[in-house]
């Protein structure tokens, strides 16, 4: 697939237009012009994947309501992302993360589904949703941490394939 590494200034300048999907692995705080450019991109058919930061305008695009940041006292409190089976084809069942701070959210529309939950180091459910998929994209409550590259690669491929189905055709070729 054609791809490019763009900066946030490129986003504000409208340079997302040639691409079907845009990943924001750690976008940080967005200025109004940047958020407006992302809104135009989605309105024109683009899909987005956001990680950790969830500005209100982006949350609205994804059918989410941000519930703020949740920080733990232990670095790996959110040890794994456990993915619900049958929501998005090809996702791994479990992804190792070892996250210590996450952004919590909840669906604000029926079209957005919580498809993953954080589990602690002992494998117990935390009750905190981790991953969401909706009509215009996906959101993961933390950045992708180092390690477990195979599972993270499969997760990204599955999300991209769900949002842009021809990704599967190219990946299997």
Order of alpha helices (4+ residues) and beta strands (2+ residues): alpha-beta-alpha-beta-alpha-beta-beta-beta-beta-beta-beta-beta-alpha-alpha
